[in-house]
Amino acid sequence: MNRATDSTVCGAAEISIAGKTLRFGEKTYIMGILNVTPDSFSDGGDFIDVRAAVAHAKEMLKQGADIIDVGGESTRPGFSPVPEAEEAERIIPVIKRLSAETDAIISVDTTKASVARLALESGAHIVNDIWGLQKDREIARIAAERSAPVIIMHNRENTSYEGDLIGEIKDFLLRSARLALDAGIPESHIILDPGIGFGKNAAQNMEVMARLGEIRRLGYPVLLGASRKSMIGNILGVPPKERVYGTVATTVLAITQGADIVRVHDVRANADAAKVADAIVRRR
């Protein structure tokens, strides 16, 4: 069974998943991105083959990944939606092999309840929903049934904010958290993602980065997903695969503001940066 339990240690949320314990507040956890897609903005087509995907996941684990996030539908700007059956066909064989061949904590990146269910039944442990449980609310019930933690991300169809940007993001995330709680997901199984690159323009993304601590003060663990994104590309003027150092900068900045998980393509560089930042920022 893919069960998670929770408690509190030294004031830090603690979740036990797949025989491992994540103690938020004590270190930064690295989530390695595994896009099993032909059209993702940065690595589309690189790992569409099951063997290549599993090999890449194992390499990320060697480099310091704590979690592998498996996705079968691109969410880049202008992406084409993928039917549920096709998305499942892409990711389920990968999740089954990772579950059988590694002890990795596996997250499924999906917005579809049926795909989330199949993934959890196949060995995934966490559901990562870029619509914060607000697009397909059945995901919350499925996660609750499986005692699976959820990552709820802020998202919207446009970049028009009437009030304070961070205030509106917090309102969205708190609504999502309420959906999770009402479905029976424990408070300690909720992780927030402010959604860099989703429903935000370049200036808004940078404001979120600068004010990330305000999201952390909501009391939930926070995940940052800025890896190789256009915010970095706009600043550096380089293509996605040349944004490693820019991504490292966002990782360190996020850690100084209390981020608990960073979702990245380039694991070794960000794991090393996080280890150094943790030694300085999280020292007791």
C-alpha positions in Angstrom: 0.0 0.0 0.0 1.2 3.5 -0.8 0.5 5.0 2.6 1.8 8.1 4.2 1.8 9.0 7.9 2.4 12.3 9.5 3.5 13.8 12.8 5.5 16.9 14.0 9.2 16.9 14.8 10.8 20.1 16.2 8.0 22.2 14.7 8.6 20.8 11.2 6.0 18.9 9.3 7.0 15.3 8.8 5.6 12.9 6.2 6.6 9.2 5.9 6.3 8.0 2.3 7.5 4.7 0.8 9.6 3.9 3.9 11.3 7.4 3.9 10.6 10.4 6.0 10.5 14.0 4.7 11.1 16.5 7.5 10.2 19.9 6.2 12.2 22.7 7.6 15.3 20.6 8.2 16.5 20.3 4.6 15.5 21.1 1.0 14.2 18.1 -0.9 15.0 17.7 -4.6 12.2 16.7 -7.0 13.6 15.5 -10.3 11.5 16.2 -13.4 10.7 13.2 -15.6 8.7 14.3 -18.6 7.5 11.3 -20.6 6.2 13.6 -23.4 7.1 14.5 -27.0 6.4 18.2 -26.5 7.5 19.5 -23.2 9.2 23.0 -23.5 12.6 21.9 -22.3 13.1 18.1 -22.8 10.2 17.0 -25.0 10.9 13.7 -26.6 14.1 13.0 -24.7 12.5 10.3 -22.4 9.4 9.1 -24.3 10.8 5.6 -24.4 10.2 3.7 -21.1 13.8 2.4 -20.9 15.2 5.9 -21.4 12.8 7.4 -18.9 13.6 4.8 -16.2 17.4 5.2 -16.9 17.1 8.9 -16.5 15.1 8.6 -13.3 17.8 6.3 -11.8 20.5 8.8 -12.8 18.6 11.6 -11.1 18.4 9.5 -8.0 22.1 9.0 -8.1 22.6 12.7 -8.4 20.6 13.5 -5.3 16.9 13.5 -6.2 14.6 12.7 -3.3 11.4 12.5 -5.4 10.8 11.7 -9.1 7.9 13.6 -10.7 6.5 11.7 -13.7 4.4 13.6 -16.2 2.7 12.5 -19.4 1.2 15.7 -20.6 3.1 18.9 -21.5 1.9 22.0 -19.7 4.0 24.4 -21.8 2.2 27.5 -23.2 0.0 26.4 -26.1 0.2 22.7 -25.3 -2.3 20.3 -26.8 -4.4 18.4 -24.3 -3.7 14.6 -24.1 -6.6 12.1 -23.8 -6.6 10.2 -20.5 -5.8 6.9 -22.0 -2.8 8.2 -23.9 -1.5 10.0 -20.8 -1.8 6.8 -18.8 -0.2 4.8 -21.5 2.8 7.1 -21.4 3.4 7.1 -17.6 2.0 3.9 -16.1 4.7 1.6 -17.4 7.4 4.0 -16.2 5.9 4.3 -12.7 5.5 0.5 -12.5 9.2 0.0 -13.4 10.4 2.7 -11.0 8.3 1.3 -8.2 9.7 -2.2 -8.8 13.3 -1.3 -9.5 14.0 1.6 -7.1 12.9 2.8 -3.7 12.2 6.3 -5.0 9.3 8.5 -3.8 7.3 8.9 -7.0 5.0 11.8 -7.8 2.5 11.9 -10.6 2.1 15.2 -12.4 -1.5 15.1 -13.7 -4.8 17.1 -13.8 -7.0 14.0 -14.4 -8.5 11.9 -11.6 -8.5 8.7 -13.6 -4.8 9.1 -14.3 -4.0 9.9 -10.7 -5.9 6.8 -9.6 -4.0 4.5 -12.0 -0.7 6.1 -11.0 -1.3 5.6 -7.3 -2.4 2.0 -7.9 0.8 1.4 -10.0 3.2 2.7 -7.3 3.1 6.5 -7.2 2.9 8.1 -3.8 2.1 11.8 -4.4 -0.3 13.6 -6.7 1.0 16.9 -8.2 -1.9 18.9 -9.7 -1.2 22.1 -11.6 -4.8 23.2 -11.1 -4.8 22.8 -7.3 -7.6 20.3 -7.2 -10.0 22.9 -8.7 -10.2 21.5 -12.2 -11.0 17.9 -11.4 -12.1 17.8 -7.8 -12.3 14.0 -7.8 -8.5 14.0 -7.5 -8.8 15.1 -3.9 -11.1 12.2 -3.0 -8.7 9.7 -4.7 -5.7 11.1 -2.9 -7.5 10.9 0.4 -8.5 7.3 -0.3 -4.9 6.4 -0.9 -3.5 8.6 1.9 -1.4 10.3 -0.8 0.0 13.8 -0.2 -1.0 16.4 -2.7 0.9 19.3 -4.3 -1.6 22.0 -5.1 -0.4 24.7 -7.5 -1.7 28.1 -8.3 -2.9 28.5 -11.8 -5.3 30.6 -13.9 -6.2 31.2 -17.6 -4.9 34.8 -17.7 -2.5 37.2 -16.0 -5.0 39.9 -15.0 -5.0 40.4 -11.2 -7.3 43.0 -9.8 -5.7 43.2 -6.3 -2.4 42.2 -4.8 -0.7 39.4 -6.7 0.4 37.4 -3.7 -2.9 38.0 -1.9 -4.8 36.5 -4.8 -2.4 33.6 -5.1 -2.8 32.9 -1.4 -6.6 33.0 -1.7 -6.5 30.5 -4.5 -4.1 28.1 -2.6 -6.2 28.3 0.6 -9.3 27.4 -1.4 -7.4 24.4 -2.8 -6.3 23.5 0.7 -9.9 23.6 1.9 -10.9 21.2 -1.0 -8.2 18.8 0.2 -9.2 19.0 3.8 -12.9 18.6 3.0 -12.1 15.5 1.0 -10.3 14.0 4.0 -6.7 14.8 3.2 -4.8 15.6 6.4 -3.4 19.1 6.7 0.1 17.7 6.9 -0.3 16.1 3.5 -0.8 19.4 1.7 2.1 21.1 -0.2 1.8 24.4 -1.9 3.2 25.5 -5.2 2.9 29.2 -6.2 3.0 28.2 -9.9 5.9 30.0 -11.5 5.2 30.4 -15.2 1.5 29.6 -14.9 -1.0 32.5 -15.2 1.7 35.0 -14.6 3.8 37.2 -16.8 7.6 37.8 -16.5 7.2 40.6 -13.9 4.7 38.7 -11.9 6.9 35.6 -11.8 9.7 37.6 -10.4 7.4 39.2 -7.8 6.4 35.7 -6.7 10.1 34.8 -6.4 10.8 37.9 -4.3 7.8 37.3 -2.0 7.9 33.5 -1.7 8.2 33.8 2.0 4.7 35.1 2.2 3.4 31.8 0.7 5.5 29.8 3.2 3.9 31.8 6.1 0.6 30.2 5.3 2.0 27.3 7.3 2.3 24.6 4.6 5.4 23.2 3.0 6.2 25.0 -0.3 7.5 23.7 -3.6 9.2 25.9 -6.2 9.1 24.9 -9.8 11.1 27.5 -11.7 13.5 25.1 -13.5 14.6 26.3 -17.0 11.4 28.5 -17.3 11.0 31.6 -19.4 11.5 33.9 -16.5 15.1 32.7 -16.4 15.4 32.7 -20.2 14.1 36.3 -20.4 16.8 37.4 -18.0 19.7 35.5 -19.5 18.7 35.3 -23.1 19.5 31.6 -23.5 17.5 28.5 -24.5 16.0 26.1 -21.9 18.9 23.7 -21.7 21.3 26.5 -21.0 19.4 27.8 -18.0 21.0 25.6 -15.4 22.8 28.3 -13.5 19.8 30.6 -13.6 17.8 27.8 -12.1 20.3 27.3 -9.4 19.9 31.0 -8.5 16.2 30.5 -8.1 16.8 27.4 -5.9 19.0 29.3 -3.5 16.7 32.3 -3.4 13.8 30.0 -2.6 15.6 28.3 0.2 16.4 31.6 1.8 12.7 32.2 1.9 11.7 28.9 3.4 11.0 26.7 0.3 11.0 23.0 1.2 11.1 21.3 -2.2 12.6 22.4 -5.6 11.4 20.8 -8.8 14.2 20.7 -11.2 15.6 19.2 -14.5 19.3 19.5 -13.6 19.5 17.5 -10.3 23.2 17.5 -9.5 23.7 21.3 -9.8 20.6 22.1 -7.8 21.2 19.4 -5.2 24.7 20.7 -4.6 23.5 24.3 -4.3 20.7 23.3 -2.0 23.1 21.4 0.3 25.3 24.5 0.7 22.3 26.9 1.1 20.8 24.5 3.7 24.0 24.4 5.7 23.9 28.2 5.9 20.2 29.0 6.1 18.9 26.0 8.1 21.7 25.8 10.7 20.5 25.2 14.2 
